[in-house]
């Protein structure tokens, strides 16, 4: 027994739109994009429809077999019984601006432009075989030379939008696999970092000079370097004890190089390294930051599983595989440079400059005390006591010291407007002795008196 055809299905709309051409006689071309670029695709579609395409019909679309994937054939299979019109569903995608971009989940359009008729289907694809999820477009037309020319123009505009990547270019990004608590779509997380200025850096002058020459100056001379046949890919290693400002300096570099896209990769995300590198090449000039690199690039002799070596090889291959004119810089950070694999740390061409982040000296410890105690008045005696008793500590230790000193000052309920030496001593006593040796190590205070 034959089922009656439902009215207002994608099939019936296609049949009416292209009459007398049968929907099964249409020419269909397709493009597949990674789902992480959805905001740029969404904005490109809106621009196309506003500028040079007349929209005859627009809706969502769904199929009972959508979990198996949907293509243009789904709209006309069994005379249209496999698919039906659905509401337009949008999902907010955070791009680091005041408002997210509302991205369409699925879309079905009947279009007209320059006397030619078109149908457009946009559907998500499910990830398989390790591939990231995607967005697929199917553009159907009558197959004439003019209609194919316009179809090519449509896809070129989408490709240009992805190449420009205005949504994420010049921002600080991480790839995410889960949805955030704010209900916005996962995919790419844009980090909104407070700006860090040069005067905020608490580092030796020679360290700042190395940063400015090997990173900031190098990045600003990319064009001239390429003109003289020099490679513009580069690798830099930040090393030093925990809490000495390596991550803080990354924030400074992101602020002072706003035209660069910064990609932050933690050790547990190294499996996503190929996708990170695809994004780095797309958004270049870019800086790829791998934090705690010793966790994925430690010496092969200390590795416990084959998986660790696979991850190391991925990193080495990506660093070697960049073209000489690729404007991609690697910055690796580590607290244990001695444990790094020799193929990474000792072979020229992967790491071009190592920059040490030492524990702050006396001058910088005084500066840190003033920075972290900026809402308080610090006397010369208090500053002297802090500097004398904190030799060898990290910047993180200084931050915690000032916080606890303020807490002890508040607990005294004193009308004294200044933190006293006694407050500082009480904070140091608790941090260095009452918590035991483990607490000292956790706080980065091994050298304190």
VEXDREN-2710 file (C-alpha; in Angstrom, 1 decimal):
% VEXDREN-2710
k/r/px/py/pz
1/UNK/0.0/0.0/0.0
2/UNK/1.4/3.4/-1.0
3/UNK/1.6/6.2/1.5
4/UNK/0.2/9.5/0.4
5/UNK/2.6/12.3/-0.1
6/UNK/2.7/14.9/2.7
7/UNK/2.3/18.5/1.7
8/UNK/5.0/21.1/2.4
9/UNK/7.8/18.6/2.7
10/UNK/11.3/19.4/1.3
11/UNK/10.5/17.2/-1.6
12/UNK/7.2/19.0/-2.5
13/UNK/8.9/22.4/-2.1
14/UNK/11.7/21.3/-4.3
15/UNK/9.3/20.0/-7.0
16/UNK/7.4/23.3/-7.0
17/UNK/10.5/25.5/-7.0
18/UNK/12.3/23.7/-9.9
19/UNK/9.3/22.7/-12.0
20/UNK/9.4/21.3/-14.6
21/UNK/12.8/19.9/-13.6
22/UNK/12.5/16.9/-11.3
23/UNK/14.3/17.1/-8.0
24/UNK/16.1/13.9/-8.8
25/UNK/17.5/15.5/-12.0
26/UNK/19.3/18.3/-10.1
27/UNK/23.1/18.7/-10.0
28/UNK/24.4/18.8/-6.4
29/UNK/27.8/20.1/-5.3
30/UNK/29.0/19.8/-1.7
31/UNK/31.6/21.3/0.7
32/UNK/32.5/20.1/4.2
33/UNK/33.9/22.5/6.9
34/UNK/35.1/21.8/10.4
35/UNK/32.3/22.7/12.9
36/UNK/34.7/24.9/14.9
37/UNK/34.4/27.7/12.2
38/UNK/30.6/27.8/12.5
39/UNK/30.5/31.5/13.5
40/UNK/32.4/32.6/10.3
41/UNK/30.2/30.4/8.1
42/UNK/27.0/31.8/9.8
43/UNK/28.1/35.4/9.2
44/UNK/29.1/34.6/5.6
45/UNK/25.7/33.1/4.9
46/UNK/23.9/36.1/6.3
47/UNK/26.0/38.4/4.1
48/UNK/25.3/36.3/1.0
49/UNK/21.6/36.3/1.5
50/UNK/21.5/40.0/2.2
51/UNK/23.7/41.0/-0.7
52/UNK/23.0/38.9/-3.9
53/UNK/20.6/36.0/-3.3
54/UNK/16.8/36.1/-3.0
55/UNK/15.5/33.7/-0.4
56/UNK/12.2/32.1/-1.5
57/UNK/12.0/29.7/1.4
58/UNK/13.9/29.1/4.6
59/UNK/13.4/26.6/7.4
60/UNK/15.0/23.9/9.4
61/UNK/14.9/20.3/8.3
62/UNK/15.0/16.9/10.0
63/UNK/15.0/13.3/9.3
64/UNK/14.2/10.2/11.3
65/UNK/17.5/8.7/10.2
66/UNK/19.5/11.9/10.9
67/UNK/21.7/10.0/13.3
68/UNK/23.1/8.1/10.3
69/UNK/23.8/11.4/8.5
70/UNK/21.7/13.5/6.2
71/UNK/22.5/14.6/2.6
72/UNK/20.6/16.0/-0.2
73/UNK/19.4/12.6/-1.2
74/UNK/17.6/12.4/2.1
75/UNK/15.2/15.2/0.9
76/UNK/14.0/13.3/-2.1
77/UNK/14.3/9.7/-1.0
78/UNK/11.0/7.8/-1.2
79/UNK/9.5/10.8/-2.8
80/UNK/10.3/13.0/0.2
81/UNK/8.9/10.7/2.9
82/UNK/12.4/10.5/4.7
83/UNK/12.6/14.2/5.6
84/UNK/10.3/17.0/6.8
85/UNK/10.4/20.7/7.4
86/UNK/11.4/21.7/11.0
87/UNK/11.7/24.9/13.0
88/UNK/14.8/27.0/12.7
89/UNK/17.1/26.1/15.7
90/UNK/20.0/28.2/16.7
91/UNK/22.8/27.7/19.2
92/UNK/24.9/30.5/20.7
93/UNK/28.6/30.2/20.1
94/UNK/31.0/32.3/22.2
95/UNK/33.6/34.2/20.2
96/UNK/34.9/36.3/23.0
97/UNK/32.8/39.4/22.2
98/UNK/29.9/41.0/24.1
99/UNK/27.4/38.8/22.3
100/UNK/27.7/35.2/21.0
101/UNK/27.0/34.3/17.4
102/UNK/23.7/32.5/17.0
103/UNK/24.6/29.6/14.7
104/UNK/21.9/27.7/12.8
105/UNK/21.8/23.9/13.5
106/UNK/20.3/22.8/10.2
107/UNK/19.0/24.9/7.3
108/UNK/17.0/24.4/4.1
109/UNK/16.8/27.2/1.6
110/UNK/15.2/27.7/-1.8
111/UNK/17.1/30.5/-3.6
112/UNK/16.9/32.6/-6.7
113/UNK/19.7/34.7/-8.2
114/UNK/20.5/36.1/-11.7
115/UNK/17.6/34.1/-13.2
116/UNK/18.9/30.8/-11.8
117/UNK/17.2/28.6/-9.2
118/UNK/19.0/26.9/-6.3
119/UNK/18.3/24.8/-3.2
120/UNK/20.7/24.8/-0.2
121/UNK/20.9/22.2/2.6
122/UNK/23.2/22.7/5.6
123/UNK/23.5/19.9/8.1
124/UNK/26.0/18.9/10.9
125/UNK/28.1/15.8/10.5
126/UNK/28.9/13.4/13.3
127/UNK/32.5/12.8/14.2
128/UNK/34.0/9.4/13.2
129/UNK/37.4/7.8/13.0
130/UNK/38.9/10.5/15.2
131/UNK/37.7/13.3/12.8
132/UNK/36.2/16.4/14.4
133/UNK/32.5/17.2/13.8
134/UNK/31.8/19.2/10.7
135/UNK/29.2/21.3/8.8
136/UNK/28.3/20.1/5.3
137/UNK/26.7/22.2/2.6
138/UNK/24.8/20.8/-0.4
139/UNK/23.9/23.2/-3.2
140/UNK/21.5/21.9/-5.9
141/UNK/20.9/23.6/-9.2
142/UNK/19.8/22.9/-12.8
143/UNK/23.3/22.1/-14.0
144/UNK/23.7/24.9/-16.5
145/UNK/27.1/26.6/-16.9
146/UNK/25.8/29.8/-15.4
147/UNK/24.3/28.0/-12.4
148/UNK/27.6/26.2/-11.8
149/UNK/29.5/29.4/-12.0
150/UNK/27.2/31.0/-9.3
151/UNK/27.6/27.8/-7.2
152/UNK/31.3/28.2/-7.4
153/UNK/31.0/31.8/-6.3
154/UNK/28.9/30.8/-3.3
155/UNK/31.5/28.3/-2.1
156/UNK/34.4/30.7/-2.7
157/UNK/32.7/33.1/-0.4
158/UNK/32.4/30.5/2.4
159/UNK/36.0/29.5/1.9
160/UNK/37.1/33.1/2.1
161/UNK/35.2/33.5/5.4
162/UNK/36.9/30.5/6.9
163/UNK/40.3/31.7/5.6
164/UNK/39.8/35.1/7.1
165/UNK/38.4/33.6/10.4
166/UNK/37.4/37.0/11.7
167/UNK/35.6/35.5/14.7
168/UNK/38.7/34.0/16.3
169/UNK/41.7/35.7/14.7
170/UNK/44.0/37.6/17.1
171/UNK/42.5/36.1/20.3
172/UNK/43.7/33.6/22.9
173/UNK/42.1/30.2/22.2
174/UNK/41.8/26.7/23.5
175/UNK/40.0/23.7/21.9
176/UNK/37.3/22.2/24.1
177/UNK/35.3/19.1/23.8
178/UNK/32.6/19.8/26.3
179/UNK/29.8/22.4/26.6
180/UNK/30.3/25.2/29.1
181/UNK/28.1/25.8/32.1
182/UNK/26.8/29.0/30.4
183/UNK/24.9/26.8/27.8
184/UNK/27.1/28.1/25.0
185/UNK/28.4/25.6/22.5
186/UNK/31.8/24.0/23.1
187/UNK/34.4/23.8/20.4
188/UNK/36.7/26.8/20.7
189/UNK/37.1/28.6/24.0
190/UNK/38.1/32.3/23.9
191/UNK/40.1/33.3/27.0
192/UNK/39.3/36.8/28.2
193/UNK/42.6/37.6/29.9
194/UNK/43.3/40.8/31.8
195/UNK/45.9/42.9/29.9
196/UNK/49.5/42.7/31.2
197/UNK/51.8/45.6/30.5
198/UNK/55.6/45.6/30.3
199/UNK/55.8/47.4/33.7
200/UNK/53.8/44.5/35.2
201/UNK/56.6/42.0/34.5
202/UNK/58.7/41.2/37.5
203/UNK/61.7/39.7/35.7
204/UNK/65.5/40.4/35.4
205/UNK/66.3/43.0/32.7
206/UNK/68.2/40.4/30.7
207/UNK/65.2/38.1/30.7
208/UNK/62.9/40.9/29.4
209/UNK/65.5/41.8/26.7
210/UNK/65.5/38.2/25.5
211/UNK/61.7/38.2/25.4
212/UNK/61.6/41.4/23.4
213/UNK/64.3/40.4/20.9
214/UNK/63.5/36.7/20.3
215/UNK/59.7/37.0/20.4
216/UNK/58.2/40.5/20.1
217/UNK/60.9/41.9/17.8
218/UNK/61.1/38.7/15.8
219/UNK/57.3/38.6/15.3
220/UNK/57.2/42.2/14.2
221/UNK/60.0/41.6/11.6
222/UNK/58.3/38.6/9.9
223/UNK/57.8/40.4/6.6
224/UNK/61.4/41.7/6.4
225/UNK/62.8/38.3/7.5
226/UNK/60.9/36.5/4.7
227/UNK/62.1/39.1/2.1
228/UNK/65.6/38.1/2.9
229/UNK/64.9/34.4/2.7
230/UNK/64.9/33.7/6.4
231/UNK/62.6/31.2/8.2
232/UNK/59.9/32.8/10.3
233/UNK/59.0/29.6/12.3
234/UNK/60.6/29.6/15.7
235/UNK/60.7/27.6/19.0
236/UNK/61.3/29.1/22.4
237/UNK/61.5/27.4/25.8
238/UNK/60.5/29.1/29.0
239/UNK/62.1/27.3/32.0
240/UNK/62.4/27.9/35.7
241/UNK/60.8/27.0/39.1
242/UNK/57.0/27.0/39.5
243/UNK/55.4/30.4/40.1
244/UNK/58.2/32.5/38.5
245/UNK/56.0/34.2/35.9
246/UNK/56.1/31.9/32.8
247/UNK/52.3/31.8/32.3
248/UNK/52.0/35.5/33.3
249/UNK/54.5/36.4/30.6
250/UNK/52.3/34.5/28.0
251/UNK/49.5/36.9/28.9
252/UNK/51.9/39.8/28.3
253/UNK/52.9/38.5/24.9
254/UNK/49.3/38.0/23.9
255/UNK/48.6/41.6/24.9
256/UNK/51.6/43.1/23.1
257/UNK/51.1/41.1/19.9
258/UNK/47.4/41.5/19.3
259/UNK/47.7/40.6/15.6
260/UNK/48.8/37.1/16.6
261/UNK/46.4/34.3/17.6
262/UNK/47.6/32.5/20.7
263/UNK/46.7/28.9/21.2
264/UNK/47.0/27.5/24.7
265/UNK/47.6/23.7/24.9
266/UNK/47.8/21.9/28.2
267/UNK/49.5/18.5/28.5
268/UNK/46.2/16.5/28.6
269/UNK/45.2/18.1/25.2
270/UNK/48.2/17.0/23.3
271/UNK/46.0/14.4/21.5
272/UNK/44.4/17.4/19.8
273/UNK/47.8/18.7/18.6
274/UNK/47.1/18.0/14.8
275/UNK/43.8/20.0/15.1
276/UNK/45.6/22.8/17.0
277/UNK/48.2/23.0/14.3
278/UNK/45.6/23.1/11.5
279/UNK/44.1/26.1/13.4
280/UNK/47.5/27.7/13.9
281/UNK/48.2/27.6/10.2
282/UNK/44.7/28.9/9.4
283/UNK/45.0/31.8/11.9
284/UNK/48.7/32.6/11.4
285/UNK/50.6/34.6/12.5
286/UNK/50.0/32.5/15.6
287/UNK/51.7/31.4/18.8
288/UNK/51.3/27.8/20.0
289/UNK/51.9/27.6/23.7
290/UNK/52.4/24.1/25.2
291/UNK/52.4/24.3/29.0
292/UNK/54.3/21.8/31.2
293/UNK/56.0/20.4/28.1
294/UNK/58.0/18.0/30.2
295/UNK/54.8/16.0/30.7
296/UNK/54.6/15.1/27.0
297/UNK/58.2/15.6/25.9
298/UNK/60.2/14.0/28.7
299/UNK/63.1/11.8/27.9
300/UNK/62.1/8.6/26.1
301/UNK/64.1/6.6/28.7
302/UNK/61.7/7.7/31.5
303/UNK/58.5/6.9/29.5
304/UNK/56.2/4.2/30.8
305/UNK/53.9/3.6/27.9
306/UNK/54.0/3.6/24.1
307/UNK/51.2/6.2/24.1
308/UNK/53.7/8.7/25.6
309/UNK/56.1/8.2/22.8
310/UNK/53.3/8.6/20.3
311/UNK/52.4/12.0/21.8
312/UNK/56.1/13.0/21.8
313/UNK/56.4/12.0/18.1
314/UNK/53.3/14.0/17.3
315/UNK/54.9/17.1/18.8
316/UNK/58.2/16.6/17.0
317/UNK/56.5/15.9/13.7
318/UNK/54.4/19.1/13.9
319/UNK/57.4/21.2/14.8
320/UNK/59.4/19.7/11.9
321/UNK/56.5/19.7/9.4
322/UNK/56.0/23.5/9.4
323/UNK/57.1/25.2/6.2
324/UNK/59.9/27.8/6.5
325/UNK/57.5/30.6/5.7
326/UNK/54.9/29.5/8.3
327/UNK/54.4/32.3/10.7
328/UNK/53.9/30.0/13.7
329/UNK/55.9/30.2/16.9
330/UNK/56.1/27.5/19.5
331/UNK/56.5/28.5/23.1
332/UNK/57.1/25.5/25.5
333/UNK/57.1/26.0/29.3
334/UNK/58.6/23.6/31.8
335/UNK/59.6/23.5/35.5
336/UNK/62.0/20.6/34.8
337/UNK/64.1/21.4/31.7
338/UNK/66.6/18.6/32.6
339/UNK/63.9/16.0/32.0
340/UNK/63.1/17.1/28.4
341/UNK/63.7/14.7/25.5
342/UNK/67.0/15.4/23.9
343/UNK/65.4/15.2/20.4
344/UNK/63.5/18.3/21.4
345/UNK/65.8/20.3/23.7
346/UNK/69.2/19.4/22.2
347/UNK/68.5/19.3/18.4
348/UNK/68.9/22.6/16.6
349/UNK/66.0/23.8/14.6
350/UNK/63.2/23.0/17.1
351/UNK/64.1/25.2/20.0
352/UNK/65.9/28.3/19.0
353/UNK/66.1/30.1/22.3
354/UNK/65.8/29.0/25.9
355/UNK/64.8/31.8/28.4
356/UNK/65.2/31.2/32.1
357/UNK/62.7/32.5/34.6
358/UNK/64.6/32.7/37.9
359/UNK/63.3/33.3/41.4
360/UNK/62.9/37.1/41.9
361/UNK/65.9/39.0/43.3
362/UNK/65.7/41.5/46.1
363/UNK/64.7/44.4/43.9
364/UNK/61.9/42.4/42.3
365/UNK/60.7/40.9/45.6
366/UNK/60.2/44.5/46.8
367/UNK/58.3/45.3/43.6
368/UNK/56.1/42.2/44.0
369/UNK/55.3/43.1/47.6
370/UNK/54.1/46.5/46.4
371/UNK/52.1/45.1/43.5
372/UNK/50.3/42.5/45.6
373/UNK/49.9/44.9/48.6
374/UNK/48.9/47.8/46.4
375/UNK/45.8/48.6/48.4
376/UNK/47.9/48.9/51.6
377/UNK/50.5/51.2/52.9
378/UNK/53.8/49.4/53.2
379/UNK/56.5/51.1/55.4
380/UNK/60.2/50.8/54.6
381/UNK/60.7/48.6/57.6
382/UNK/58.0/46.2/56.4
383/UNK/59.4/46.1/52.9
384/UNK/62.9/45.5/54.3
385/UNK/61.7/42.6/56.4
386/UNK/59.8/41.0/53.5
387/UNK/62.9/41.3/51.2
388/UNK/65.2/39.9/53.8
389/UNK/63.2/36.8/54.6
390/UNK/62.0/35.8/51.1
391/UNK/65.3/35.1/49.3
392/UNK/64.8/32.4/46.8
393/UNK/61.0/32.3/46.8
394/UNK/58.7/32.5/43.7
395/UNK/56.4/35.3/42.6
396/UNK/53.5/33.1/43.6
397/UNK/54.9/32.8/47.2
398/UNK/55.1/36.6/47.3
399/UNK/51.5/36.9/46.3
400/UNK/50.3/34.5/49.0
401/UNK/52.5/36.2/51.6
402/UNK/50.9/39.6/51.0
403/UNK/47.4/38.0/51.1
404/UNK/48.1/36.3/54.4
405/UNK/49.7/39.4/55.8
406/UNK/46.6/41.4/55.1
407/UNK/44.5/38.6/56.7
408/UNK/46.6/38.8/59.9
409/UNK/46.3/42.6/59.9
410/UNK/42.5/42.3/59.6
411/UNK/42.3/39.8/62.4
412/UNK/44.1/42.2/64.7
413/UNK/41.2/44.5/64.2
414/UNK/43.7/47.3/64.5
415/UNK/43.2/50.9/63.7
416/UNK/46.7/50.9/62.4
417/UNK/46.5/51.8/58.7
418/UNK/49.6/49.8/57.9
419/UNK/50.6/46.2/57.8
420/UNK/53.2/45.6/60.5
421/UNK/56.4/43.5/60.6
422/UNK/54.6/41.3/63.1
423/UNK/51.8/40.6/60.5
424/UNK/54.5/39.6/57.9
425/UNK/56.3/37.4/60.4
426/UNK/53.0/35.7/61.4
427/UNK/52.3/35.0/57.8
428/UNK/55.7/33.6/57.2
429/UNK/55.6/31.4/60.3
430/UNK/52.3/29.8/59.0
431/UNK/53.6/29.4/55.5
432/UNK/57.0/28.1/56.2
433/UNK/56.8/26.1/59.4
434/UNK/53.2/25.3/60.6
435/UNK/52.4/23.6/57.3
436/UNK/55.6/21.5/57.2
437/UNK/58.0/21.0/54.3
438/UNK/55.3/20.0/51.9
439/UNK/53.6/23.3/52.3
440/UNK/56.8/25.2/51.7
441/UNK/57.3/23.3/48.4
442/UNK/53.7/23.9/47.4
443/UNK/54.0/27.6/47.9
444/UNK/57.4/27.9/46.2
445/UNK/59.2/29.1/49.3
446/UNK/62.1/26.7/49.6
447/UNK/64.7/29.5/49.8
448/UNK/62.9/31.6/52.4
449/UNK/64.4/32.3/55.8
END
